[in-house]
Amino acid sequence: MTAVMLTTMVLCFALTISVAVSIGLASVLGIQATNANMLISVKEMFSAINKFPLAAIPFFILAGNLMETGGISRRLVEFAKSIVGGVQGGLPMTCVLTCMIFAAVSGSSVATTFAVGAILIPALVKHGYPTTYAAALQATSAELGVIIPPSIPLILYGVSAEVSIGELFVAGIGPGIFISLSLMIFVYVYCRFKGWGKNDGDGRLGFFKASWQAGWALLMPVIILGGIYGGIFTPTEAAAVAVFYALVVGVVIYREISLASLIVVLRKSVLSSAVIMFIIANAGLFAFLITRAGVPDAIGHWLEAVLQSPALFLLGVNVALFFIGMFIETSAAIIVLAPILAPVAMHFGIDPVHFGMVMVVNLALGMITPPFGVNLFAACTVAKVSLDRIIRHLIPFVLVILACLLVITYVPQLSLGLRDLLYAK
């Protein structure tokens, strides 16, 4: 059964069939190979999505789209520009900082790419930056959407590996800020080296004026994250609060969401949510079948035999996940691999929360690496450039994220320090 499933899945990938359909078809053929009852597929696909924490996903997607349409993202850009936009290279730094703030509510890197990129990519080009550089920067910065809490991949990892989502959210703060600062330092140095961005401060609002205009937008992540960490509501409930807040601010306060635009936002959110849920359902069936076939145990025993130390295990997993992330969508990879790898990590004494951060940050790299990087396609769509043209500017950003990944992997306190402080037994 395992051979049939893996062969079918690889063949479908080679034929460029979508990930969800590839995984689902491989699972169905696997069931047929064992002459099992096909009702298993219905039961397990339903069980995979019949989990309360997953309700946060469509809500966070809707919240991100409402922020984009309701003027919240534009005001966040002006606020970020008022902080870092006055130096040479300040506009690329504004891109990174805005994505970090926007990610603190949206939970989605693709939503961040479209919402922030639609504003900043044209602004970067207007200030003399190459369009290809602007697209590569936006795609990389938006990766923070899956690292800074709340994060859809962190929710998926928590559900798949049976780890506290609240602890994962807290653990994501340190790595998210670390990657943001690393990217801002890099773009500052790179722009000075290239001589770009000497006029980035033109048209910049003062800090207090920008803060006043963005006050309602800035209050949004405070309410959402404060409510989660303060125990007022769960991450799933926080997603619903985010939708309500974004809707009220966009319709009543900023008055930029009309009935017609609201219908467009709802339609886009439904389609995005359906795609993710379809992937989760198929990946859940796939994970059930390979678990029943004993594949996780076999891989676990093999890893224990080959990789004799936690350091080697983490290195091996990082290398494998880096290549997996290039070809398999992040959500599907987490749902399939987390139940397999998390128990092995725990066997080596690695905290499952720390391992979750390593896994999510690594697979997030897949969003900015060809051939299937979803952030790349989104950024290229906004910038109206072809994917092959941005590779040259993309490579340095990938190297920066890889360096950050190594630090996150081998300095666990970066992820666990705040978690241990807040969740001290």
C-alpha positions, 0 to 999 in steps of 0.5 A, spaced: 500 500 500 505 504 501 509 503 495 502 504 491 501 511 495 508 514 494 509 512 487 502 515 485 503 521 489 510 522 486 507 521 479 502 526 480 507 531 482 511 530 476 505 531 472 503 538 475 497 535 478 495 539 484 498 537 491 491 536 494 488 532 488 495 528 488 495 526 495 487 524 495 488 520 489 494 516 492 490 515 498 484 512 494 489 507 490 492 505 497 485 503 499 484 499 493 490 496 493 488 493 500 481 491 498 479 496 504 472 499 505 472 505 501 468 508 506 474 509 510 476 515 505 470 519 507 470 518 515 478 520 515 477 526 511 471 528 515 475 527 521 481 531 519 477 537 518 472 536 524 477 539 529 475 546 533 482 549 532 481 549 524 475 553 525 480 559 526 483 558 519 477 561 514 476 566 520 484 569 519 483 568 512 477 573 512 480 578 517 486 578 512 482 580 506 478 585 510 484 588 512 487 589 505 480 592 503 478 596 509 484 600 509 488 597 515 494 595 511 495 602 508 495 605 514 500 600 517 505 601 511 504 609 513 506 607 520 512 603 519 514 608 514 514 613 519 519 609 524 524 606 519 523 610 512 527 616 514 534 612 513 537 610 506 534 603 505 528 605 509 522 603 504 525 596 504 525 596 511 518 599 511 516 593 507 519 588 513 516 591 519 509 592 515 509 585 514 511 583 521 505 587 524 500 585 519 502 578 520 500 579 527 493 578 525 492 575 518 496 569 519 497 568 512 503 569 508 499 569 501 494 574 504 500 579 507 503 578 500 497 581 496 495 586 502 502 589 503 505 588 496 499 592 492 502 598 496 509 597 497 511 594 490 509 600 486 512 605 492 519 601 491 519 601 484 517 609 484 523 610 488 528 607 484 528 600 486 528 594 481 521 591 480 524 584 481 528 586 487 521 589 490 518 582 488 523 578 491 523 583 498 515 582 498 515 575 497 520 574 503 518 579 508 511 576 507 514 569 510 513 572 517 505 571 516 506 564 518 511 565 523 509 571 527 503 568 531 497 567 530 499 563 524 495 558 520 501 553 519 502 553 527 495 551 528 496 545 523 502 543 527 499 544 533 493 539 531 497 534 527 502 533 533 497 534 539 501 540 541 498 546 545 497 552 540 497 557 545 504 555 547 506 555 539 504 562 538 508 564 544 514 561 541 513 564 535 514 571 537 522 570 538 523 567 532 519 572 528 522 578 531 529 575 530 528 574 522 524 581 522 530 584 525 535 580 521 532 582 514 531 589 516 539 589 517 540 586 511 536 590 507 539 596 510 546 594 509 545 592 502 541 598 500 547 602 502 552 598 498 548 598 492 546 606 493 539 605 493 534 608 497 537 615 498 530 619 497 526 614 501 524 619 506 520 623 501 513 623 503 513 620 510 508 622 515 511 624 522 511 618 527 505 621 531 501 623 525 502 616 522 500 613 529 494 617 530 491 615 523 493 608 524 491 607 531 485 603 530 489 598 525 495 598 531 489 596 536 487 590 532 494 586 534 494 588 541 486 586 542 488 579 538 494 577 541 493 580 548 486 576 548 490 570 547 495 570 551 491 573 557 486 567 557 480 572 555 479 567 548 482 561 545 486 562 538 480 560 534 475 565 538 481 570 537 480 569 529 472 570 530 474 577 534 479 579 528 474 578 523 469 582 527 474 588 529 476 588 521 469 589 519 467 594 524 473 598 523 473 598 515 465 599 514 464 604 520 470 607 522 474 608 515 468 607 511 472 603 505 468 597 505 462 597 501 457 592 500 460 590 493 467 590 496 464 586 502 461 580 497 468 580 493 472 579 500 467 574 502 468 570 495 475 570 495 476 568 503 471 562 501 475 560 495 482 560 499 479 557 505 476 551 501 483 550 498 486 549 504 481 545 507 481 540 501 488 539 502 487 538 510 482 533 508 486 529 503 492 530 507 489 527 513 486 521 509 494 520 507 497 520 514 492 515 517 493 510 511 501 511 512 500 511 520 496 504 519 501 501 515 507 503 520 511 508 516 512 513 522 514 507 526 519 505 521 522 512 519 522 513 527 527 507 528 531 508 521 532 515 524 534 513 531 539 508 528 542 513 523 542 519 526 545 518 533 544 525 536 539 531 537 544 535 533 544 530 527 537 529 527 535 536 527 540 537 521 538 531 517 530 534 518 532 541 516 535 538 510 529 534 508 524 539 510 528 544 505 527 540 499 520 537 501 518 545 502 520 546 495 515 541 492 509 540 497 505 546 499 506 548 507 499 546 510 500 539 506 507 537 508 505 539 516 499 535 516 503 529 513 510 529 516 508 532 523 505 526 526 511 522 523 517 527 526 514 530 532 514 523 536 521 522 534 524 529 536 521 527 543 525 521 543 531 525 542 529 530 548 527 535 543 521 540 546 515 539 541 514 546 541 521 548 539 521 542 533 514 545 531 518 552 530 523 549 526 519 545 522 514 551 520 520 556 519 523 551 514 517 549 510 516 557 510 522 557 506 518 553 501 514 559 500 519 563 497 523 557 493 522 555 486 518 551 483 512 552 487 513 558 492 506 560 493 509 567 495 513 568 489 507 567 485 503 572 489 509 577 489 510 576 481 502 577 480 502 584 484 509 586 480 507 583 474 514 580 472 516 573 471 518 568 476 525 567 473 527 574 473 527 575 481 531 569 482 537 573 482 535 578 488 531 572 491 538 568 493 540 573 498 534 573 502 533 565 502 541 565 505 539 570 510 533 566 512 537 559 512 542 563 517 536 565 521 533 557 521 540 555 523 540 559 529 533 558 531 534 550 530 540 550 535 538 556 540 532 553 542 531 558 548 530 563 542 523 559 541 522 557 548 524 562 553 518 566 553 514 560 553 517 557 559 516 564 562 509 565 561 507 557 562 512 556 568 509 550 571 
